[in-house]
Amino acid sequence: MAPSSQELGPPAIPGRFNSPWLFGKGWAKDLGLELGSASNMPVMAMLLHGAGLLLLSVLADRLQALPLVFALAILAMVVFNYSNHLFTKRGQTANATDAGYLVAVGLVLSLVNAFL
């Protein structure tokens, strides 16, 4: 039985980036996965993702006066993530979806931090 997309894919902003109505169908197709229900999502992956977002939000807060440095940190994450996906020979849709997700996270954190 193939794992569902929620078991292998990144969680989403706000839980919908890989949903069928946005990018999920193409992302799952590139990975050879079937989209499952939200109840199939692994708890540890969600906890680690939340911890990563918390750490990234702290970085965004600390670098508020240096937005270019934060943008470069996001860009570095995108480049490393994309290169890792190229090693696994994932499809372009999955790679672009994951890269777009990281850029969107960076933008959301920057905007929220700017208004708080």
N, CA and C atoms as an extended XYZ file, in Angstrom:
348
Properties=species:S:1:pos:R:3:atomname:S:1:resname:S:1:resid:I:1 pbc="F F F"
N         0.843       -1.180        0.000 N   MET     1
C         0.000        0.000        0.000 CA  MET     1
C         0.886        1.240        0.000 C   MET     1
N         0.664        2.109       -0.937 N   ALA     2
C         1.454        3.333       -1.052 CA  ALA     2
C         1.065        4.310        0.040 C   ALA     2
N         2.053        5.031        0.598 N   PRO     3
C         1.728        6.031        1.617 CA  PRO     3
C         0.950        7.181        1.010 C   PRO     3
N         0.133        7.815        1.826 N   SER     4
C        -0.633        8.964        1.338 CA  SER     4
C         0.265       10.179        1.234 C   SER     4
N        -0.200       11.189        0.534 N   SER     5
C         0.591       12.409        0.363 CA  SER     5
C         0.854       13.091        1.690 C   SER     5
N        -0.077       12.981        2.624 N   GLN     6
C         0.113       13.620        3.914 CA  GLN     6
C         1.230       12.950        4.700 C   GLN     6
N         1.498       11.677        4.438 N   GLU     7
C         2.545       10.993        5.167 CA  GLU     7
C         3.926       11.400        4.682 C   GLU     7
N         4.061       11.811        3.424 N   LEU     8
C         5.363       12.139        2.877 CA  LEU     8
C         5.546       13.603        2.537 C   LEU     8
N         4.491       14.321        2.381 N   GLY     9
C         4.593       15.688        1.900 CA  GLY     9
C         4.625       16.704        3.011 C   GLY     9
N         4.980       17.938        2.645 N   PRO    10
C         5.017       18.995        3.644 CA  PRO    10
C         3.618       19.429        4.037 C   PRO    10
N         3.393       19.718        5.295 N   PRO    11
C         2.119       20.312        5.674 CA  PRO    11
C         1.974       21.661        4.981 C   PRO    11
N         0.851       22.279        5.094 N   ALA    12
C         0.586       23.398        4.224 CA  ALA    12
C         0.175       24.667        4.927 C   ALA    12
N         0.155       25.744        4.169 N   ILE    13
C        -0.302       27.039        4.636 CA  ILE    13
C        -1.761       27.148        4.297 C   ILE    13
N        -2.639       27.379        5.110 N   PRO    14
C        -2.779       26.772        6.434 CA  PRO    14
C        -3.402       25.398        6.270 C   PRO    14
N        -2.609       24.436        5.948 N   GLY    15
C        -3.071       23.075        5.780 CA  GLY    15
C        -3.689       22.790        4.425 C   GLY    15
N        -3.570       23.693        3.477 N   ARG    16
C        -4.247       23.524        2.189 CA  ARG    16
C        -3.320       23.595        0.976 C   ARG    16
N        -2.043       23.864        1.149 N   PHE    17
C        -1.140       24.045        0.012 CA  PHE    17
C        -1.120       22.815       -0.882 C   PHE    17
N        -1.142       21.622       -0.294 N   ASN    18
C        -1.134       20.384       -1.068 CA  ASN    18
C        -2.523       19.786       -1.182 C   ASN    18
N        -3.548       20.570       -0.942 N   SER    19
C        -4.911       20.065       -1.041 CA  SER    19
C        -5.265       19.856       -2.511 C   SER    19
N        -6.262       19.017       -2.781 N   PRO    20
C        -6.655       18.780       -4.173 CA  PRO    20
C        -7.082       20.040       -4.916 C   PRO    20
N        -7.625       21.025       -4.218 N   TRP    21
C        -8.108       22.213       -4.919 CA  TRP    21
C        -7.014       23.224       -5.204 C   TRP    21
N        -5.795       23.013       -4.713 N   LEU    22
C        -4.712       23.949       -5.018 CA  LEU    22
C        -3.645       23.243       -5.859 C   LEU    22
N        -2.627       22.674       -5.241 N   PHE    23
C        -1.542       22.030       -5.978 CA  PHE    23
C        -1.436       20.537       -5.704 C   PHE    23
N        -2.275       20.020       -4.837 N   GLY    24
C        -2.130       18.648       -4.349 CA  GLY    24
C        -2.181       17.563       -5.402 C   GLY    24
N        -3.060       17.694       -6.386 N   LYS    25
C        -3.190       16.628       -7.386 CA  LYS    25
C        -1.902       16.449       -8.193 C   LYS    25
N        -1.348       17.542       -8.684 N   GLY    26
C        -0.101       17.457       -9.456 CA  GLY    26
C         1.069       17.031       -8.599 C   GLY    26
N         1.102       17.522       -7.366 N   TRP    27
C         2.165       17.165       -6.423 CA  TRP    27
C         2.131       15.674       -6.140 C   TRP    27
N         0.953       15.150       -5.809 N   ALA    28
C         0.815       13.725       -5.495 CA  ALA    28
C         1.105       12.864       -6.728 C   ALA    28
N         0.670       13.302       -7.899 N   LYS    29
C         0.918       12.546       -9.125 CA  LYS    29
C         2.412       12.420       -9.384 C   LYS    29
N         3.168       13.520       -9.217 N   ASP    30
C         4.617       13.485       -9.415 CA  ASP    30
C         5.304       12.529       -8.453 C   ASP    30
N         4.738       12.364       -7.278 N   LEU    31
C         5.335       11.484       -6.276 CA  LEU    31
C         4.783       10.071       -6.322 C   LEU    31
N         3.773        9.841       -7.156 N   GLY    32
C         3.160        8.533       -7.242 CA  GLY    32
C         2.343        8.190       -6.009 C   GLY    32
N         1.720        9.198       -5.411 N   LEU    33
C         0.951        9.006       -4.183 CA  LEU    33
C        -0.538        9.206       -4.436 C   LEU    33
N        -1.322        8.745       -3.498 N   GLU    34
C        -2.752        9.004       -3.503 CA  GLU    34
C        -3.051        9.967       -2.369 C   GLU    34
N        -3.893       10.952       -2.650 N   LEU    35
C        -4.265       11.896       -1.606 CA  LEU    35
C        -5.169       11.196       -0.600 C   LEU    35
N        -4.839       11.333        0.679 N   GLY    36
C        -5.636       10.723        1.731 CA  GLY    36
C        -6.420       11.772        2.486 C   GLY    36
N        -7.025       11.360        3.582 N   SER    37
C        -7.796       12.296        4.398 CA  SER    37
C        -6.891       12.922        5.460 C   SER    37
N        -7.377       13.980        6.064 N   ALA    38
C        -6.597       14.669        7.097 CA  ALA    38
C        -6.321       13.759        8.285 C   ALA    38
N        -7.158       12.763        8.504 N   SER    39
C        -6.944       11.857        9.633 CA  SER    39
C        -5.746       10.936        9.411 C   SER    39
N        -5.212       10.884        8.184 N   ASN    40
C        -4.045       10.056        7.883 CA  ASN    40
C        -2.720       10.765        8.147 C   ASN    40
N        -2.762       12.018        8.544 N   MET    41
C        -1.535       12.792        8.704 CA  MET    41
C        -0.755       12.317        9.926 C   MET    41
N         0.562       12.099        9.779 N   PRO    42
C         1.371       11.615       10.891 CA  PRO    42
C         1.626       12.717       11.924 C   PRO    42
N         1.452       12.367       13.174 N   VAL    43
C         1.585       13.337       14.261 CA  VAL    43
C         3.005       13.885       14.354 C   VAL    43
N         4.017       13.014       14.266 N   MET    44
C         5.405       13.481       14.406 CA  MET    44
C         5.775       14.473       13.301 C   MET    44
N         5.345       14.208       12.074 N   ALA    45
C         5.633       15.138       10.982 CA  ALA    45
C         5.003       16.498       11.249 C   ALA    45
N         3.774       16.494       11.754 N   MET    46
C         3.093       17.756       12.058 CA  MET    46
C         3.792       18.496       13.195 C   MET    46
N         4.229       17.771       14.220 N   LEU    47
C         4.928       18.393       15.352 CA  LEU    47
C         6.259       18.993       14.901 C   LEU    47
N         7.011       18.252       14.095 N   LEU    48
C         8.289       18.766       13.606 CA  LEU    48
C         8.095       19.960       12.681 C   LEU    48
N         7.052       19.917       11.883 N   HIS    49
C         6.773       21.057       11.006 CA  HIS    49
C         6.428       22.295       11.835 C   HIS    49
N         5.608       22.107       12.850 N   GLY    50
C         5.269       23.216       13.742 CA  GLY    50
C         6.505       23.788       14.433 C   GLY    50
N         7.410       22.905       14.863 N   ALA    51
C         8.651       23.358       15.505 CA  ALA    51
C         9.504       24.144       14.516 C   ALA    51
N         9.558       23.671       13.274 N   GLY    52
C        10.319       24.386       12.252 CA  GLY    52
C         9.745       25.766       11.977 C   GLY    52
N         8.421       25.853       11.913 N   LEU    53
C         7.782       27.157       11.705 CA  LEU    53
C         8.025       28.089       12.882 C   LEU    53
N         8.010       27.538       14.087 N   LEU    54
C         8.289       28.354       15.269 CA  LEU    54
C         9.720       28.894       15.218 C   LEU    54
N        10.682       28.042       14.893 N   LEU    55
C        12.074       28.491       14.783 CA  LEU    55
C        12.235       29.533       13.678 C   LEU    55
N        11.560       29.325       12.565 N   LEU    56
C        11.634       30.289       11.471 CA  LEU    56
C        10.988       31.616       11.854 C   LEU    56
N         9.916       31.557       12.650 N   SER    57
C         9.277       32.804       13.083 CA  SER    57
C        10.176       33.570       14.045 C   SER    57
N        10.926       32.858       14.879 N   VAL    58
C        11.896       33.522       15.763 CA  VAL    58
C        12.976       34.193       14.921 C   VAL    58
N        13.449       33.493       13.892 N   LEU    59
C        14.449       34.082       13.002 CA  LEU    59
C        13.890       35.326       12.312 C   LEU    59
N        12.652       35.258       11.848 N   ALA    60
C        12.028       36.414       11.197 CA  ALA    60
C        11.938       37.587       12.161 C   ALA    60
N        11.614       37.306       13.420 N   ASP    61
C        11.521       38.361       14.423 CA  ASP    61
C        12.883       38.985       14.686 C   ASP    61
N        13.897       38.159       14.837 N   ARG    62
C        15.238       38.660       15.133 CA  ARG    62
C        15.852       39.421       13.965 C   ARG    62
N        15.421       39.088       12.767 N   LEU    63
C        15.972       39.742       11.578 CA  LEU    63
C        15.033       40.791       10.998 C   LEU    63
N        14.113       41.294       11.823 N   GLN    64
C        13.143       42.284       11.345 CA  GLN    64
C        13.820       43.509       10.754 C   GLN    64
N        14.932       43.921       11.339 N   ALA    65
C        15.650       45.096       10.842 CA  ALA    65
C        16.502       44.757        9.615 C   ALA    65
N        16.642       43.463        9.320 N   LEU    66
C        17.455       43.018        8.192 CA  LEU    66
C        16.635       42.102        7.279 C   LEU    66
N        15.624       42.641        6.604 N   PRO    67
C        14.749       41.795        5.795 CA  PRO    67
C        15.466       41.071        4.655 C   PRO    67
N        16.527       41.662        4.127 N   LEU    68
C        17.263       41.009        3.051 CA  LEU    68
C        17.950       39.735        3.558 C   LEU    68
N        18.447       39.772        4.781 N   VAL    69
C        19.088       38.580        5.356 CA  VAL    69
C        18.051       37.473        5.537 C   VAL    69
N        16.853       37.824        5.992 N   PHE    70
C        15.799       36.822        6.132 CA  PHE    70
C        15.414       36.263        4.766 C   PHE    70
N        15.314       37.121        3.762 N   ALA    71
C        14.989       36.662        2.409 CA  ALA    71
C        16.067       35.710        1.884 C   ALA    71
N        17.330       36.018        2.182 N   LEU    72
C        18.418       35.130        1.766 CA  LEU    72
C        18.349       33.786        2.493 C   LEU    72
N        17.941       33.798        3.752 N   ALA    73
C        17.786       32.543        4.497 CA  ALA    73
C        16.683       31.690        3.869 C   ALA    73
N        15.581       32.312        3.495 N   ILE    74
C        14.493       31.592        2.828 CA  ILE    74
C        14.969       31.056        1.483 C   ILE    74
N        15.675       31.881        0.728 N   LEU    75
C        16.195       31.452       -0.566 CA  LEU    75
C        17.147       30.267       -0.406 C   LEU    75
N        18.000       30.305        0.603 N   ALA    76
C        18.912       29.179        0.860 CA  ALA    76
C        18.126       27.908        1.159 C   ALA    76
N        17.044       28.018        1.948 N   MET    77
C        16.205       26.853        2.240 CA  MET    77
C        15.580       26.307        0.962 C   MET    77
N        15.105       27.193        0.100 N   VAL    78
C        14.494       26.769       -1.160 CA  VAL    78
C        15.519       26.029       -2.017 C   VAL    78
N        16.713       26.586       -2.136 N   VAL    79
C        17.753       25.974       -2.973 CA  VAL    79
C        18.156       24.605       -2.429 C   VAL    79
N        18.386       24.495       -1.118 N   PHE    80
C        18.744       23.200       -0.533 CA  PHE    80
C        17.619       22.184       -0.697 C   PHE    80
N        16.403       22.609       -0.428 N   ASN    81
C        15.257       21.718       -0.546 CA  ASN    81
C        15.091       21.250       -1.993 C   ASN    81
N        15.203       22.172       -2.934 N   TYR    82
C        15.041       21.838       -4.345 CA  TYR    82
C        16.135       20.875       -4.800 C   TYR    82
N        17.365       21.132       -4.380 N   SER    83
C        18.460       20.239       -4.776 CA  SER    83
C        18.274       18.848       -4.184 C   SER    83
N        17.797       18.753       -2.951 N   ASN    84
C        17.525       17.441       -2.359 CA  ASN    84
C        16.473       16.696       -3.151 C   ASN    84
N        15.453       17.408       -3.611 N   HIS    85
C        14.405       16.771       -4.396 CA  HIS    85
C        14.923       16.313       -5.755 C   HIS    85
N        15.888       17.025       -6.322 N   LEU    86
C        16.457       16.602       -7.593 CA  LEU    86
C        17.217       15.283       -7.440 C   LEU    86
N        17.828       15.053       -6.275 N   PHE    87
C        18.493       13.778       -6.029 CA  PHE    87
C        17.506       12.623       -6.039 C   PHE    87
N        16.284       12.875       -5.565 N   THR    88
C        15.284       11.814       -5.508 CA  THR    88
C        14.488       11.703       -6.799 C   THR    88
N        14.808       12.536       -7.784 N   LYS    89
C        14.172       12.515       -9.109 CA  LYS    89
C        12.664       12.693       -9.042 C   LYS    89
N        12.241       13.597       -8.173 N   ARG    90
C        10.824       13.943       -8.098 CA  ARG    90
C        10.455       14.755       -9.324 C   ARG    90
N         9.175       14.818       -9.626 N   GLY    91
C         8.692       15.585      -10.763 CA  GLY    91
C         8.769       17.085      -10.511 C   GLY    91
N         8.731       17.841      -11.594 N   GLN    92
C         8.826       19.301      -11.503 CA  GLN    92
C         7.671       19.921      -10.734 C   GLN    92
N         6.466       19.359      -10.863 N   THR    93
C         5.324       19.922      -10.140 CA  THR    93
C         5.533       19.801       -8.639 C   THR    93
N         5.992       18.655       -8.178 N   ALA    94
C         6.252       18.462       -6.751 CA  ALA    94
C         7.360       19.387       -6.277 C   ALA    94
N         8.428       19.519       -7.063 N   ASN    95
C         9.529       20.408       -6.688 CA  ASN    95
C         9.071       21.864       -6.610 C   ASN    95
N         8.337       22.291       -7.614 N   ALA    96
C         7.871       23.680       -7.645 CA  ALA    96
C         6.870       23.951       -6.511 C   ALA    96
N         6.016       22.971       -6.206 N   THR    97
C         5.057       23.135       -5.116 CA  THR    97
C         5.762       23.300       -3.783 C   THR    97
N         6.747       22.455       -3.534 N   ASP    98
C         7.484       22.555       -2.272 CA  ASP    98
C         8.292       23.850       -2.193 C   ASP    98
N         8.891       24.270       -3.297 N   ALA    99
C         9.642       25.525       -3.306 CA  ALA    99
C         8.695       26.709       -3.085 C   ALA    99
N         7.551       26.680       -3.746 N   GLY   100
C         6.563       27.743       -3.564 CA  GLY   100
C         6.047       27.806       -2.146 C   GLY   100
N         5.901       26.639       -1.536 N   TYR   101
C         5.460       26.581       -0.140 CA  TYR   101
C         6.453       27.308        0.769 C   TYR   101
N         7.749       27.054        0.586 N   LEU   102
C         8.756       27.712        1.426 CA  LEU   102
C         8.761       29.228        1.208 C   LEU   102
N         8.620       29.651       -0.027 N   VAL   103
C         8.560       31.092       -0.319 CA  VAL   103
C         7.320       31.701        0.330 C   VAL   103
N         6.188       31.008        0.228 N   ALA   104
C         4.952       31.518        0.834 CA  ALA   104
C         5.080       31.612        2.353 C   ALA   104
N         5.697       30.622        2.972 N   VAL   105
C         5.918       30.667        4.428 CA  VAL   105
C         6.757       31.886        4.781 C   VAL   105
N         7.833       32.110        4.036 N   GLY   106
C         8.682       33.266        4.299 CA  GLY   106
C         7.938       34.582        4.151 C   GLY   106
N         7.116       34.682        3.120 N   LEU   107
C         6.336       35.911        2.911 CA  LEU   107
C         5.323       36.126        4.026 C   LEU   107
N         4.617       35.064        4.396 N   VAL   108
C         3.624       35.189        5.467 CA  VAL   108
C         4.293       35.588        6.776 C   VAL   108
N         5.388       34.936        7.113 N   LEU   109
C         6.093       35.290        8.356 CA  LEU   109
C         6.585       36.727        8.319 C   LEU   109
N         7.102       37.153        7.173 N   SER   110
C         7.585       38.541        7.052 CA  SER   110
C         6.452       39.543        7.214 C   SER   110
N         5.331       39.272        6.554 N   LEU   111
C         4.197       40.200        6.631 CA  LEU   111
C         3.593       40.244        8.043 C   LEU   111
N         3.410       39.101        8.635 N   VAL   112
C         2.853       39.068        9.997 CA  VAL   112
C         3.789       39.773       10.964 C   VAL   112
N         5.073       39.521       10.809 N   ASN   113
C         6.055       40.153       11.703 CA  ASN   113
C         6.091       41.669       11.508 C   ASN   113
N         5.896       42.122       10.282 N   ALA   114
C         5.908       43.552       10.002 CA  ALA   114
C         4.723       44.270       10.654 C   ALA   114
N         3.602       43.571       10.788 N   PHE   115
C         2.404       44.199       11.338 CA  PHE   115
C         2.242       43.994       12.841 C   PHE   115
N         3.054       43.156       13.441 N   LEU   116
C         2.941       42.930       14.904 CA  LEU   116
C         3.815       43.868       15.691 C   LEU   116
